[in-house]
Amino acid sequence: MPPHGPRRVGQTAAVNAYLWITVVSLAAWVWLLLGQGFFWRTDVRLPQRREPEAWPSVCVVVPARDEAAVLPDSLPSLLAQDYPGRAEVFLVDDGSTDGTGELARELSRRHGGLPLTVDSPGEPPAGWTGKLWAVRYGIGLARARGPEYLLLTDADIAHAPDSLRELVAAAEAGGFDVVSQMARLRVASLWERLVVPAFVYFFAQLYPFRWIGRKGARTAAAAGGCVLLRAGMAEKARIPDAIRHAVIDDVALARAVKGAGGRVWLGLADRVDSVRPYPGLGDLWRMVSRSAYAQLRHNPLLLLGTVAGLALVYLVPPAAVVVGAAGGDAATALAGAAAWAVMAGTYLPMLRYYGQPLWLAPLLPFTAFLYLLMTVDSAVQHYRGRGAAWKGRTYSRPDAVPDEG
């Protein structure tokens, strides 16, 4: 045997193994392109709608905790809704220390519009996440008015004047119990450009919008910033009591509605925008890591599978291009380049939706690597006893008593 024979055999085996891994990654991207509900398309917008003969009454519930910085850009848009039926707004000031409640009242006096009620609940009992406790309190206030619909919207969400009108028209025309729009998040800083469009892209990959609205489909999700919910279905599905421990409350709400026999629709928004800034990587990191491990049901095996899956799908293609080119392995380099091209191509529609330069598409593996690290960090924080959080309240396990931080 030649003196270098074993080494060459080992090198060949390694090259062949890497080629096969790259081919598996390419196959995964072909499947994602064609078999995952065309998740990468951004044309799922409000479904066909028509004005009802009589406009149903709506109560808008806004949970708010230390939101004085964003209320001037969001609350006036709710108060200014051009809605033909009866509508009013309930802002639940959940223990704010920055004057959120007082500011809300001042904005109402200054801008007028829909009637506004500002009230505060007590501290959430054990087993309740703070946001859902605030939502429960707001729904309780609203029920005294006997509304046919509830609009659950976050304090950082700005609505176009016809937003409520369009949501109700879509629900009435399509017979939906939930109509939810994923608000367009702010994209201004460098890190927002890199991370925010990918956040929505990954969400759509997990929960393809086309599947959510399909009759009989099991896929269920909503976007918590803008959820129109039939009041009757809220009672039937026991919302929010049935999901009181949920950290990812919008997905839990949609599952509860589907479990009760309801219909759910979710799509991208045209004129519903989040005004909350995430100027630095740390801000975005906290946004993602606060709930990433909860998404994996705090399961270490799911965490390992997720890390391996992200590496295979997003990190292998660019690595294969580099390794293949450096080692003279054209097949590996070409397979990696093909997978990378499909990946970037599926990301282009989301970048266009957010009005971002298309040259950001090839950088998706870098962003995916950041999300991988955020997910691992979320698990680390969980096992350190600092689990998911909402506005200073942390929840390390479903039955934990919220801890003010």
N, C-alpha and C positions, 0 to 999 in steps of 0.2 A: 504494500500500500504506500502511496506517496506520503512523504513526511507531513504534508499539510492536509492530507485527506480528511481526517475527522473534523478539522476546523472548517473546511469548505462545506462538508455535509451539514454541520451545524448552522453555518451562515445561510445555506440554501433553505434549510428547514425554517429558520427565522424569517427569511424573506417570504417564503410561501405562506407562513402563518399570518404575517402582516398583510399580505395581499388578500387572504381570505377574510380577515377582519374588515378590511376596507371594502371588499365586495359586499359583506353583510351590511355595512353602513350605507352603501349605495342602494342596496335593496330596500333598506328601511326608509330611505328618502323617496324612493319610487312609490312605496306603499303610502307614505304620508301625503305625497302629492296627489294620489288618485283615490285612496281608500279611507281617508280620515275626514270625510264630510266636506271636502274642499275648504278646510278650516282657514286656509291662507287667503281666501277671497274676502273682500271687504264690502260686498254688495248686499249684505243682509241688513237692511234698514227697516224702518217701521213698515209693517205689512199694510195691505190695502185697507183703507179706512173710509168711512162715510159718516156724515153727521147724523146722529140719532134724532128721532122725532122729538124726544124730550131728553134734555141733558141731565144725566144723573148727578146727584150731589156728591161732593168730594171733600174729604178732610186731609190736609197735608200735615204729616208728622215729621218734625225735624229734631233728631237727637243732637244736642250740642254740649260740648264740654271744652271750655277754654278756646272758643272760636272767634274772639273779638277781632283777630287779625284778618279773617276772611269774610266775616258777615257783611261788611259794607259792599262787597262785590257780589254777594250771592243772595242775601235775603231780599233786597229790593226787587230782584227778578222774580221771586215767588209772589211777592205782594202785587206785582204788576201783571199777573196772569190775566190774559183776555179770555175768560171762560164764560160761556153763556149760562151755565147753571150755577147752583149755589156752591160756593167753595170758601173755605177758611183755613188758616194756618195755625198749627199748634207747635210752638218751639219749646222743647223740654230742656231746660238749663240744668244739666246734671253736675251739680257741685262745682261750677266754674269759679275760678279765683281771679279772672281777668275782666269781670264786668260784662260777660256775654249777655246775660238777661237784660241788664239796663240798656246796653247798646241796642239790642233787638227792639225794645220798646221805643227808644229814640228814633230808630230807623223807620218804624211804623208811623210814628207821629209826623216825621219829616216827609215820607214818601206817600203815605196813604195806601189805597188799594185794598186788597182782601183783608178781612178782619184777622187780627193776630192775637193769640193768647199765649202768654209766656208763663210757665209754671215749672216747679222743681220737685222731683221725687225725693224720697229718702235714699239712704244708702242701699245698694242692692244686697239682698240676702245671699246666703251660701248657695252655690249652684247657678247663679246668674252672672253672665258677663254684663259689664256696665252699660254698654250700648243697648243691648236688648232689654235691659231693665228700663232704660229711658224710653225705648220704643213702646214697651208695654204700657208705661204710664201715659204716653201720648195717645196710644190707641184707646186707653180707658177714657181719657178726656173727650176724644172724638166720638166715641160710641154714644155719648149723651145727645149728639146731634143726629144720630141715625143715618150716617152716610152710606151710600151704595158702594163707594170706592174709597180706598186709602192710598195716598201717595206717600211712600216712605222715601225720603231724600236726605242726603247728608248736608251738613251745614256749609260745606265748601263747594256745593254744586250750584252753578248759575244756569237758569233756564231761559230759553227764548220766550217771548210773550205768548206764543201759541203752543208751548210745550204740553201743558196739561190738556188742552183741547185735542191735540193730536194723539196723545196717549189714550185718552178715553175713547176717541173715535176708533182707534185701532182695536181696543179691547172689545168694544161693542160690535164692530163689524166682524171680527174674527172669532168671537166667543171665547176669548182668552180670560183666564182668571188672574194671570200675571202678565203684564207687559213691562219689560225692563229694558232700559237702554244703558249701554256702557258709556259713561260720560267720557268725552275727549279730555284726557289729562293734559296738564300744562307741559309744554316742551319749549324751553327757552335756554337753559344752561347746557353746557357740554355734556354733563352726565345725564341730564334728562333726555337729550338726543340719543344717547347710547342705550339707555336702560328702559325708558318709558314705552316706546313703540314695541319693544321686545316683550314687555310685561303683558300687553294686550295680545300679542302674537302667541305667546306661550299659553295664555288663558284659553284662547280660541282653539289651540291645539288640544288641550285637555278636554274642553267642552265645545265641540263644534256647534256653532249657532244653528246650522241647518237641522241638526239632529234634535236640538232642544224643542223646536216648535213643531216637530212632526208628531202626529197622533200616534200613540202607542209606543213611542220611543222612550227608553229608560233614562237617557241622558237628561240631566236637570241642572240648571244653573241660572243665576240672576246676577245683576250688578247692583250692589247695595246702594250706590249713589242715586239711583233712580228706579224705583219699583212701584208700579201701579198695581194694587191688589184689591180684588173684590172683597168687600167687607164680609159678605156671607161666607166666602171661602176661608177668610181668616179665622172665623169662628169654627168652621167645619174642621180645618186642619190644626186648630188650636195654636195659632200663631199670635204671639211669639212663645207661649209657654212650652210648646213641644220642642222648641229649639233653644231653650233658655241658656244652655251651657255652650252653645256653638260659638266658636271664634270666627269661623268663616260663615257668617250668618246668612249671607245672600244665597250661597249654594244650599245651605241647610233649609232655608225658606222654600226654595224652588223644589227641593226633594219632598218636603212636607206637603206642598200643594199637589205635586204629581201623585204622591202616595194617597192623597185623599180623593183622587180621581179628577183633579183639575188640569187645565191646559196652561202651558207656560210658553212665552215667547221672549227671546233675548236677541238683541242686535246692537249694532254700533249706532251711536248718536250722531246727528247732524248739527244740532244746536243746543246740546246739553253739555256743559263744560265744567271741569273742575278748576277752581281758581287757586288751589293749594299749591304753593311752590315747593319743589324739592331741589334746591340749588346745588347741593353737594352730594357726593357719593354716600356719605354717612346717612343723610336723610333718606335716600332711596334704599339703602341697605336696611335701615330699620323698618321701612314700609314693607319690604318683602320678607325679611327674616322673622317679623313678629308672628306670622301665621304659616310659614312654609312647612314647618314640621307638623303643625296641626293638620295641614292638608294631607299629610302622610299618616294620619291617625296615630302619631307618636309611636310608629312601628319601626324598629331598627332594621328589619329585613326590607321593608319598603324603602327606607332611606338608602340602604346599600344598592338596591335595585335601581333607584332613581339616579344615584351618582353614576352607576355603571351605564345606565341608559343615556344619560346626558353626555358622558364621555364617548360612548360609541357613536351616537348620532351627530354630535356637534364638534367634538374635538378630534376624532379620528380623521375626517377628511382633510383638514389643513395639515395635520401632522403627516398624513400619507403623502401629500404633495411634497413636503420638505424632505422626508426620509427617502421617498422614491427618487426624487431628483438628485439628492446627495449620493445615493448608492447606485445610481444608474439603473434603477428598476422602473422602467417605463410603464409597465402594467399597473403597478401600485400607484404611481404618480397620476396616471390617467384616471384610474378608478376614483382616487381621492378628489381629483379636480372635477370629475363629473358629479360626485356627491355634493361637493362644495357649491357647484354651480346651481344644482337643484335647490339646495338650501337657500342660497342668496336669492334665487328667482322667486321662491315662495314668500320671501320677506319683502320684496319690492312693493306689493300692494299696500302693506301696512305703512311703509315709509311714505308712500304717496298720500295715504289717508291723513297722515300727520304732517304733510308738507315738508318732509325732510329730504336732504340730498340722497340720491340713490347710491352714492359711493359708500354709504354706511352699511349696505347689504352684506358685503364680504366680511365685515367686522362682527357678524352675528356670533361666530364661535367664541370670540373674546367676551361678548356679553353673556353668552351661555355659561362660560367659565365663571363669571361673576355670580350668576344665579346659582351655580353649583356650590360655590363657597358660601353664599347667603343661606342656602338650605342646610348645609352642614353646621353653620353657625347657629341657625335656629334650633337644631337638635342639641347643640352644646349648651345653649342658654336654657333649654328645657330641663336638661339633666342637672344644671346648676341651680334649679329652682326658680329661674326667671323666665317663665314661659311667655305665651302670647300676651299682648298688651293692647289696651285702648285708652289713650289719653291719661297715662300714668297708672292705670290699673293693670296688674299682671295676673295671669291665670296659668298656673303650672300644670293643672290637671282639671278635668271637667267638673269635679265636685269641690274645687278649691274655693275658699272664701277670698274675694278680691282684696288685694293688698294695695293700699294707697302708697304711691311712690312719687 
